[in-house]
Amino acid sequence: MATTREAKRADLKRRLVDAAEAQILDRGLAGLKAREVTAQAGCALGALYTAFEDLDMLVLHVNARTLARLGAALHAACPKDGAPEDILQALAGAYVAFACANQRLWSALFEHRLPEGVEMPDWHRQDHAVLIAEIIAPLGRLRPDLEPDALRLRAQTTFAAVHGVVQLSLQGRFVGVPQARLAGEVAALVSAMTRGTHLAARD
């Protein structure tokens, strides 16, 4: 009996996440509505709150799926025996491609905010590790002088630099590069950063 209940609960959660993901794909995070999610999932409104604490927690599960897909795309893009510069270029290119192909789901990763005073669950913090996990090894080959904490921080900075260019472009900001030029400009940025990293390592 317990197994049956657990299976039904798991199925309900999957249907709700599927429905929320579909709505974000269709209308973006701002268009997500609890009643429409439950209607699409084929359950009552109250069922959402038995499966998840609230709509914010449902969004976290959608974002967890997106992060898993992004992590897989980044991992698959890494050359197996490439030079660190080539690996970083491949990662940046894969990040641009994923963001462009999944704009609304990708945007939801960074647009969603939990209510004030609510901490992000540890499991979802860990999901975000995919954003820098593949950067650390090639960056470490370029900067073997960095201690682990400093290397991780530099990987976060490297990600933030690329992400900022992508975000401004896809948001259509005045200072953002045209989307048609985005991949090339990100590649140029990564080239500049790796050249600078080489110089810093010699100092």
C-alpha positions as CSV (number, residue, x, y, z in Angstrom):
1,M,0.0,0.0,0.0
2,A,2.8,2.4,0.9
3,T,4.5,1.7,-2.3
4,T,1.4,2.4,-4.3
5,R,0.9,5.7,-2.5
6,E,4.6,6.6,-3.1
7,A,4.2,5.7,-6.8
8,K,1.1,7.9,-7.1
9,R,2.8,10.8,-5.4
10,A,5.8,10.5,-7.7
11,D,3.5,10.4,-10.7
12,L,1.7,13.5,-9.5
13,K,4.9,15.4,-8.9
14,R,6.1,14.4,-12.4
15,R,2.9,15.6,-14.0
16,L,3.1,18.9,-12.2
17,V,6.7,19.5,-13.1
18,D,5.9,18.6,-16.7
19,A,3.0,21.0,-16.8
20,A,5.0,23.8,-15.1
21,E,7.8,23.3,-17.6
22,A,5.4,23.4,-20.5
23,Q,3.9,26.7,-19.3
24,I,7.3,28.3,-18.8
25,L,8.3,27.2,-22.3
26,D,5.1,28.7,-23.7
27,R,4.9,31.9,-21.7
28,G,8.0,32.3,-19.5
29,L,8.2,32.3,-15.8
30,A,6.0,35.3,-15.3
31,G,3.1,33.4,-17.0
32,L,3.2,30.5,-14.7
33,K,-0.2,30.1,-12.8
34,A,-1.0,27.5,-10.2
35,R,-4.5,26.8,-11.4
36,E,-3.4,26.4,-15.0
37,V,-0.6,24.1,-14.0
38,T,-2.9,21.8,-12.1
39,A,-5.5,21.8,-14.8
40,Q,-2.9,20.8,-17.3
41,A,-1.6,18.1,-14.9
42,G,-5.1,16.8,-14.5
43,C,-5.4,17.3,-10.8
44,A,-7.1,19.6,-8.3
45,L,-5.4,22.8,-7.2
46,G,-5.0,21.5,-3.7
47,A,-3.0,18.5,-5.1
48,L,-0.1,20.9,-5.9
49,Y,0.3,21.8,-2.3
50,T,0.4,18.1,-1.2
51,A,3.1,17.4,-3.7
52,F,5.1,20.6,-3.2
53,E,5.3,23.2,-0.4
54,D,4.2,25.9,-2.8
55,L,4.6,27.1,-6.4
56,D,8.1,28.4,-5.7
57,M,9.2,24.8,-4.8
58,L,7.6,23.6,-8.0
59,V,9.7,26.1,-10.0
60,L,12.8,24.8,-8.3
61,H,12.1,21.3,-9.6
62,V,11.6,22.6,-13.1
63,N,14.9,24.5,-12.8
64,A,16.6,21.4,-11.5
65,R,15.6,19.6,-14.7
66,T,17.0,22.5,-16.7
67,L,20.3,22.5,-14.8
68,A,20.6,18.7,-15.3
69,R,20.1,19.1,-19.1
70,L,22.5,22.1,-19.2
71,G,25.1,20.1,-17.2
72,A,24.8,17.2,-19.6
73,A,25.2,19.5,-22.6
74,L,28.3,21.1,-21.1
75,H,29.8,17.7,-20.3
76,A,29.2,16.4,-23.7
77,A,30.8,19.4,-25.3
78,C,34.2,18.9,-23.6
79,P,36.9,17.6,-25.9
80,K,38.3,14.5,-24.2
81,D,42.0,15.3,-24.6
82,G,41.8,19.0,-25.7
83,A,44.0,21.9,-24.6
84,P,42.5,23.9,-21.8
85,E,41.8,26.8,-24.1
86,D,39.9,24.5,-26.5
87,I,37.8,23.1,-23.6
88,L,36.9,26.5,-22.3
89,Q,35.9,27.6,-25.8
90,A,33.8,24.4,-26.2
91,L,32.1,25.0,-22.9
92,A,31.3,28.6,-23.7
93,G,29.9,27.6,-27.1
94,A,27.7,25.0,-25.6
95,Y,26.5,27.4,-23.0
96,V,25.5,29.9,-25.7
97,A,23.8,27.2,-27.8
98,F,21.8,25.9,-24.8
99,A,20.7,29.4,-23.7
100,C,19.6,30.4,-27.2
101,A,17.7,27.1,-27.8
102,N,16.0,27.1,-24.4
103,Q,15.6,30.8,-23.6
104,R,12.6,30.7,-21.4
105,L,13.7,27.8,-19.3
106,W,17.3,29.2,-19.1
107,S,15.9,32.6,-18.1
108,A,13.8,31.0,-15.3
109,L,17.0,29.7,-13.7
110,F,18.1,33.3,-13.0
111,E,14.8,35.2,-12.9
112,H,13.2,33.1,-10.1
113,R,13.5,34.5,-6.6
114,L,12.4,32.8,-3.4
115,P,10.3,35.0,-1.0
116,E,12.3,37.1,1.4
117,G,13.5,35.0,4.3
118,V,13.2,31.6,2.5
119,E,16.5,29.9,2.0
120,M,17.2,27.9,-1.1
121,P,17.3,24.1,-0.3
122,D,20.7,22.6,-0.1
123,W,19.8,20.0,-2.8
124,H,19.1,22.9,-5.3
125,R,22.3,24.7,-4.4
126,Q,24.1,21.5,-5.3
127,D,22.2,21.4,-8.6
128,H,23.9,24.7,-9.6
129,A,27.3,23.2,-9.3
130,V,27.0,22.1,-13.0
131,L,27.4,25.8,-14.0
132,I,31.1,25.7,-13.0
133,A,32.0,22.0,-12.6
134,E,33.4,21.6,-16.1
135,I,35.4,24.9,-15.9
136,I,37.5,24.0,-12.9
137,A,39.7,21.4,-14.5
138,P,40.8,23.3,-17.6
139,L,41.2,26.5,-15.7
140,G,43.3,24.6,-13.2
141,R,45.7,23.5,-16.0
142,L,46.1,27.2,-17.0
143,R,46.6,28.3,-13.4
144,P,48.2,25.5,-11.4
145,D,49.4,28.1,-8.9
146,L,45.9,28.7,-7.6
147,E,44.7,27.0,-4.4
148,P,41.4,25.0,-4.6
149,D,39.3,27.8,-3.1
150,A,40.9,30.5,-5.3
151,L,40.5,28.3,-8.4
152,R,36.8,27.7,-7.7
153,L,36.3,31.5,-7.2
154,R,38.1,32.1,-10.5
155,A,35.8,29.5,-12.2
156,Q,32.8,31.4,-10.9
157,T,34.2,34.7,-12.2
158,T,34.8,33.1,-15.6
159,F,31.3,31.8,-15.7
160,A,29.9,35.1,-14.7
161,A,31.7,36.9,-17.4
162,V,30.3,34.7,-20.1
163,H,26.9,34.5,-18.6
164,G,26.6,38.3,-18.4
165,V,27.3,38.7,-22.1
166,V,24.7,36.0,-22.9
167,Q,22.1,37.5,-20.6
168,L,22.4,41.0,-21.9
169,S,22.2,39.8,-25.5
170,L,19.1,37.5,-25.0
171,Q,17.3,40.2,-23.0
172,G,17.8,42.6,-25.9
173,R,19.5,45.2,-23.8
174,F,20.9,48.3,-25.5
175,V,24.4,47.3,-24.6
176,G,24.0,43.6,-25.4
177,V,25.6,42.2,-28.5
178,P,23.2,41.2,-31.4
179,Q,22.2,37.6,-30.9
180,A,23.5,36.7,-34.4
181,R,27.0,37.8,-33.2
182,L,26.7,36.3,-29.7
183,A,28.7,33.1,-30.3
184,G,31.6,34.9,-32.0
185,E,31.7,37.6,-29.3
186,V,31.7,35.1,-26.5
187,A,34.5,33.2,-28.2
188,A,36.5,36.4,-28.4
189,L,35.9,37.0,-24.8
190,V,37.1,33.5,-23.8
191,S,40.2,34.0,-26.0
192,A,41.0,37.2,-24.2
193,M,40.5,35.7,-20.8
194,T,42.7,32.6,-21.5
195,R,45.4,34.9,-22.8
196,G,45.2,36.9,-19.7
197,T,45.3,33.8,-17.6
198,H,48.5,32.7,-19.3
199,L,50.1,36.0,-18.5
200,A,48.9,36.0,-14.9
201,A,50.3,32.5,-14.4
202,R,53.8,33.8,-15.4
203,D,53.8,36.6,-12.8
